[in-house]
């Protein structure tokens, strides 16, 4: 074994509950564990990343990870942590979602390894699709009492009522049984003795261990990680525009990088342990270095680098850094012109924008007549002469300069900068 899995998760702050017997099981040798992810969207978001990182650490510690994409459970909807019934997806949507998630998991776990602890990807639809309802309630349903199922927090909260709570359908009520059956199936077919997941999955996990005990007379185990929140108690992984996704089409690498870069000091200290595989000495020295010069944000920069490279690539990370420097550093005109249109618009989202055809217009007329970048021509001339005005990241020397088609970035945009921090985006009409 490379490292002790429980010890590794403990110092990283990634353990919420451990079932008795887990440590003994892991000490016996290579253990197989699984994490289940329902394909409710065609991409994982960073909330999913916590349990996937646990699987990643599990593999790095010499054990065998199984990633389960819930083609069957995705049709039902997990009630855990929900106050309302989830909208059910059709088979086509589920299939598209599964394929998107599987491609992302391939980046995070080693499925190609020829060693005994190579990761495996499974889909519970494969073993559920051939089972009839009668078979399921006869062979599985009779093993778990309704009293046992009702005692679960995820069920009790929905039955207790309260504002916005619509109760629970039979479909959702059976979810824990179906997930429990997954564990039983993987126990029998993959020698999987451990299920990992977020703290909200404890009820579902223990239903699985109970099912294995009652059906096979064997012991299986569960381990959960805390649900990650921000230091201020708000939900982790959400921004004003919604979830932070792993799919670059949903959240661009630039925005993804910015999310990690903008975390608070307290959050960065927790997140670097959870979302990277950096070792303890490296992380502790990074935190110590950060604490001596917090204004340099060394911790946030390293966190953003590690996670962006892991999810996207080194190339996308470098492009994101370059894009960030355009707004906050001394980037060149060449760097600005290299940006793709969507990244350029994201960087300058929120800055004043004007739609006008600037070609053939003098720079001073653009800034004073066509827009309100400057209140007067006198003020514009004065600031240009002082070297305080740039066009596309290059200083403007002559306020009467005539703008040409060649000045437009991507044949469409001009970027005017007044002073150090004031940007204006001109969009050619």
C-alpha positions in Angstrom: 0.0 0.0 0.0 1.2 3.5 -0.8 -0.5 5.4 1.9 -3.1 4.9 4.6 -6.4 5.9 3.1 -8.1 6.9 6.4 -5.1 8.8 7.6 -4.9 10.6 4.2 -8.6 11.7 4.3 -8.4 12.6 8.0 -5.7 15.3 7.6 -7.4 16.6 4.5 -10.7 17.1 6.5 -12.5 14.7 4.2 -14.1 12.4 6.7 -17.6 12.8 8.2 -18.7 9.3 9.3 -16.8 6.0 9.2 -18.6 2.8 9.8 -16.9 0.5 12.4 -14.8 -2.1 10.6 -13.7 0.1 7.7 -10.1 0.4 8.9 -9.8 -3.3 9.5 -11.1 -4.0 6.1 -8.6 -1.7 4.4 -5.7 -3.3 6.4 -6.6 -6.7 4.9 -5.2 -5.6 1.5 -6.6 -4.0 -1.7 -10.2 -3.1 -1.2 -12.8 -2.2 -3.8 -15.1 0.8 -3.1 -17.6 2.7 -5.2 -19.2 6.1 -5.5 -22.5 6.6 -7.3 -23.3 9.6 -9.5 -26.8 10.1 -11.0 -26.7 11.6 -14.5 -29.1 14.5 -13.8 -27.0 16.7 -16.2 -24.5 16.1 -19.0 -21.7 17.3 -16.8 -20.4 17.0 -13.3 -20.2 20.2 -11.3 -17.6 20.9 -8.6 -20.1 19.7 -5.9 -19.6 16.2 -7.4 -15.9 16.6 -7.3 -15.6 15.9 -3.5 -16.7 12.3 -3.7 -14.7 11.8 -7.0 -11.6 13.1 -5.2 -12.2 10.6 -2.4 -12.2 7.8 -5.1 -9.0 9.4 -6.6 -7.3 9.3 -3.2 -8.6 5.7 -2.7 -6.8 4.7 -5.9 -3.6 6.5 -5.0 -3.6 4.6 -1.7 -3.5 1.4 -3.7 -7.2 0.4 -3.6 -9.6 -0.2 -6.5 -12.2 2.5 -7.3 -15.5 1.8 -9.0 -17.4 4.8 -10.4 -21.1 4.1 -10.9 -23.1 6.2 -13.3 -26.7 5.8 -12.2 -28.6 5.2 -15.5 -31.3 3.5 -13.4 -31.3 5.5 -10.2 -31.2 8.7 -12.4 -34.7 7.7 -13.6 -36.0 7.8 -10.0 -34.4 10.8 -8.3 -32.6 10.8 -5.0 -34.7 12.5 -2.3 -31.7 13.1 0.0 -31.3 16.8 0.7 -34.3 17.7 -1.5 -37.6 19.3 -0.4 -39.4 18.7 -3.7 -39.8 15.8 -6.2 -37.2 15.9 -8.9 -38.3 16.1 -12.6 -37.7 12.8 -14.2 -35.6 12.6 -17.3 -36.2 10.5 -20.5 -33.9 7.8 -21.7 -32.3 9.9 -24.4 -31.5 12.7 -22.0 -30.1 10.2 -19.5 -27.9 8.6 -22.1 -26.5 11.9 -23.2 -25.8 12.8 -19.6 -24.1 9.5 -18.9 -21.8 9.9 -21.8 -20.8 13.4 -20.7 -20.1 12.3 -17.1 -18.2 9.2 -18.2 -15.8 11.3 -20.3 -15.1 13.6 -17.3 -14.5 10.6 -14.9 -11.9 9.3 -17.4 -9.8 12.4 -16.8 -10.0 12.0 -13.0 -9.4 8.3 -12.4 -7.0 5.9 -13.9 -9.1 3.5 -15.9 -6.3 2.5 -18.3 -4.1 1.0 -15.5 -3.2 -2.7 -16.0 -2.5 -3.0 -12.2 -5.1 -4.8 -10.0 -6.4 -1.4 -8.7 -7.3 0.0 -12.1 -10.5 2.0 -11.9 -13.8 0.5 -13.3 -16.8 2.3 -14.7 -20.2 0.7 -14.3 -23.8 1.7 -15.0 -26.6 0.4 -12.8 -29.0 0.4 -15.7 -27.1 -2.7 -17.0 -28.3 -4.8 -14.1 -31.6 -3.2 -13.4 -33.1 -3.1 -16.9 -33.7 -6.9 -17.0 -35.3 -7.1 -13.5 -39.1 -7.0 -13.3 -40.9 -5.0 -10.7 -42.3 -8.3 -9.2 -38.8 -9.8 -8.9 -37.5 -6.7 -7.2 -40.3 -6.4 -4.6 -40.1 -10.2 -3.9 -36.3 -10.6 -3.7 -35.2 -7.2 -2.4 -38.3 -5.4 -1.0 -39.0 -8.1 1.5 -35.6 -7.8 3.1 -36.0 -4.2 4.4 -38.9 -3.1 6.5 -40.9 0.1 5.9 -40.1 1.1 9.5 -36.4 0.9 8.7 -36.8 3.0 5.5 -39.0 5.6 7.3 -36.4 6.1 10.0 -34.0 7.6 7.4 -33.4 11.4 7.7 -34.0 11.9 4.0 -37.4 10.4 4.3 -38.4 11.9 7.7 -37.7 15.4 6.5 -40.0 15.0 3.6 -42.8 13.5 5.7 -42.5 16.2 8.4 -44.0 18.7 5.9 -43.2 22.4 6.2 -43.2 25.2 3.7 -42.4 24.1 0.2 -42.5 20.5 1.1 -44.8 18.4 -1.1 -44.3 15.0 0.6 -42.7 12.1 -1.2 -43.8 9.8 -4.0 -43.5 6.0 -3.8 -40.9 6.4 -6.6 -38.6 8.5 -4.5 -39.3 6.4 -1.4 -37.9 3.3 -3.2 -34.7 5.1 -4.1 -32.8 3.9 -1.1 -33.8 0.3 -1.9 -32.6 0.6 -5.5 -29.3 2.2 -4.4 -29.0 -0.5 -1.7 -29.4 -3.1 -4.5 -26.5 -1.5 -6.4 -24.2 -2.1 -3.4 -25.5 -5.7 -3.1 -24.9 -6.3 -6.8 -21.3 -4.8 -6.7 -20.6 -6.8 -3.6 -21.5 -10.0 -5.4 -20.0 -9.2 -8.8 -17.0 -6.9 -8.1 -16.1 -7.9 -4.5 -17.0 -4.3 -3.5 -17.1 -4.0 0.3 -17.2 -0.2 0.7 -19.4 2.6 -0.5 -18.1 6.2 -0.4 -20.2 9.4 -0.7 -21.3 12.7 0.7 -22.7 13.0 4.2 -26.2 13.3 2.8 -25.8 9.7 1.4 -25.4 8.0 4.8 -29.0 6.8 4.9 -28.8 5.2 1.4 -25.4 3.7 2.1 -26.5 2.0 5.4 -29.5 0.6 3.6 -27.0 -1.1 1.2 -25.0 -2.5 4.1 -28.2 -3.8 5.7 -29.3 -5.4 2.5 -26.0 -7.2 2.1 -26.2 -8.4 5.7 -29.7 -9.7 5.4 -29.4 -11.2 2.0 -25.9 -12.7 2.2 -25.0 -12.7 5.9 -21.9 -10.6 5.0 -20.5 -7.3 6.3 -20.1 -4.3 4.0 -19.1 -0.8 5.0 -19.7 2.9 4.4 -17.6 6.1 4.7 -18.9 9.6 4.0 -17.2 13.0 3.6 -18.6 16.3 4.8 -20.7 18.4 2.4 -18.4 21.3 1.5 -19.6 24.8 2.3 -18.0 28.2 2.1 -16.5 29.7 5.3 -19.5 32.1 5.5 -21.9 29.1 5.5 -23.2 29.6 1.9 -23.4 26.9 -0.6 -20.2 25.8 -2.2 -19.9 25.6 -6.0 -22.6 28.1 -6.8 -22.0 31.6 -8.3 -24.4 34.3 -9.4 -24.7 32.6 -12.8 -25.3 29.1 -11.2 -23.2 26.0 -10.8 -19.5 25.8 -11.6 -19.4 23.0 -14.1 -16.6 20.8 -15.3 -17.7 21.0 -18.9 -15.9 23.9 -20.6 -19.1 24.6 -22.7 -21.0 25.3 -19.5 -18.3 27.0 -17.4 -15.3 28.2 -19.5 -11.8 27.3 -18.2 -11.3 31.1 -17.6 -14.4 31.3 -15.3 -13.5 28.0 -13.7 -10.0 29.3 -12.9 -11.4 32.6 -11.6 -13.7 30.7 -9.2 -10.8 29.1 -7.4 -8.6 32.2 -7.6 -11.3 34.3 -5.9 -11.8 32.0 -2.9 -11.3 33.5 0.6 -8.1 32.6 2.6 -10.1 30.3 4.9 -11.7 28.5 2.1 -8.5 28.1 0.1 -6.9 26.5 3.1 -9.6 23.8 3.1 -10.1 23.5 -0.6 -6.4 22.8 -1.4 -6.6 19.8 0.8 -9.8 18.5 -0.6 -9.5 19.3 -4.3 -5.8 18.5 -5.0 -3.5 15.6 -4.6 -0.6 17.7 -3.3 1.0 16.0 -0.3 0.8 17.2 3.3 4.3 18.8 3.5 3.7 20.8 0.3 0.3 22.0 1.4 1.5 23.0 4.9 4.4 24.9 3.6 2.1 26.7 1.0 -0.2 27.7 3.8 2.7 28.9 6.0 4.1 30.9 3.0 0.6 32.3 2.3 0.2 33.4 5.9 3.4 35.5 5.8 2.3 37.3 2.6 -1.5 36.9 2.2 -1.7 39.8 -0.2 0.2 37.8 -2.8 -2.6 35.1 -2.8 -0.1 32.3 -3.3 -2.5 29.7 -2.0 -5.4 30.7 -4.3 -3.0 30.8 -7.3 -1.7 27.3 -6.6 -5.2 25.9 -5.9 -6.5 27.4 -9.1 -3.6 26.0 -11.0 -3.9 22.5 -9.7 -7.6 22.2 -10.2 -7.7 23.8 -13.6 -4.9 21.6 -14.9 -6.6 18.5 -13.5 -10.0 19.3 -15.0 -9.0 21.0 -18.2 -5.3 20.9 -19.2 -2.1 22.8 -18.6 -2.7 24.6 -21.9 -6.2 25.8 -20.8 -4.8 26.9 -17.4 -2.1 29.0 -19.1 -4.7 30.6 -21.4 -6.8 31.4 -18.3 -3.8 33.0 -16.6 -3.1 35.0 -19.7 -6.7 36.1 -19.9 -6.7 37.2 -16.3 -3.6 39.3 -16.8 -5.4 41.2 -19.6 -7.8 42.6 -17.0 -5.5 42.7 -13.9 -1.9 42.8 -15.2 0.3 44.2 -17.9 -0.7 42.0 -20.8 0.2 42.8 -24.4 -1.9 43.7 -27.4 -0.8 40.3 -28.9 -2.3 38.4 -25.9 -5.5 40.3 -26.2 -5.8 39.4 -29.9 -5.2 35.7 -29.2 -8.3 35.4 -27.0 -11.3 33.6 -28.5 -14.5 35.7 -28.6 -16.4 34.0 -25.7 -13.4 34.4 -23.3 -13.0 38.0 -24.3 -16.7 38.7 -23.6 -16.4 36.9 -20.3 -13.4 38.9 -19.2 -15.1 42.1 -19.9 -18.6 41.1 -18.7 -19.8 44.0 -16.6 -17.6 46.7 -18.1 -19.3 49.5 -20.0 -20.1 48.4 -23.6 -21.0 50.5 -26.6 -22.3 49.4 -30.0 -21.0 51.8 -32.6 -19.1 51.6 -35.9 -15.7 53.2 -35.1 -14.0 52.6 -38.5 -13.0 56.0 -40.0 -13.7 57.8 -36.8 -11.0 59.6 -34.8 -10.1 58.2 -31.4 -11.2 61.4 -29.6 -14.6 61.5 -31.4 -15.2 57.9 -30.4 -14.4 58.6 -26.8 -16.4 61.9 -26.5 -19.0 62.1 -29.3 -20.0 58.4 -30.0 -19.6 57.3 -26.3 -19.2 58.9 -22.9 -15.8 57.5 -22.1 -14.6 61.1 -21.6 -16.9 64.0 -20.7 -14.9 66.4 -22.9 -12.3 66.5 -25.6 -10.0 68.6 -23.4 -10.0 65.9 -20.7 -9.4 63.2 -23.3 -6.4 65.1 -24.9 -4.9 65.8 -21.5 -5.1 62.1 -20.4 -3.7 60.9 -23.7 -0.8 63.3 -23.5 -0.1 62.0 -20.0 0.1 58.5 -21.3 -2.9 57.3 -19.4 -5.1 56.0 -22.3 -4.7 52.7 -24.2 -6.4 51.2 -27.2 -6.3 47.4 -27.3 -3.5 47.4 -24.7 -1.3 49.9 -26.6 -0.8 53.5 -25.5 -2.5 56.1 -27.7 -0.1 58.9 -28.6 -2.4 61.0 -30.8 -6.0 61.7 -29.9 -6.8 62.4 -33.5 -5.7 59.0 -34.6 -8.2 57.6 -37.2 -9.5 54.1 -36.4 -9.2 51.4 -39.2 -10.6 47.9 -39.7 -7.2 46.5 -38.7 -7.7 48.0 -35.2 -10.7 45.7 -34.6 -10.1 42.6 -32.6 -11.8 39.6 -34.3 -13.1 42.2 -36.8 -15.6 43.3 -34.1 -14.1 44.7 -30.9 -12.1 47.6 -29.5 -10.9 47.8 -26.0 -10.3 51.3 -24.5 -8.5 51.6 -21.2 -8.6 54.8 -19.2 -6.1 54.8 -16.3 -5.3 51.5 -14.6 -8.7 50.0 -14.0 -11.3 51.6 -16.2 -12.1 49.5 -19.3 -14.6 50.1 -22.1 -15.6 47.6 -24.8 -16.6 49.0 -28.2 -18.6 46.5 -30.3 -18.6 47.4 -34.0 -22.2 47.8 -35.3 
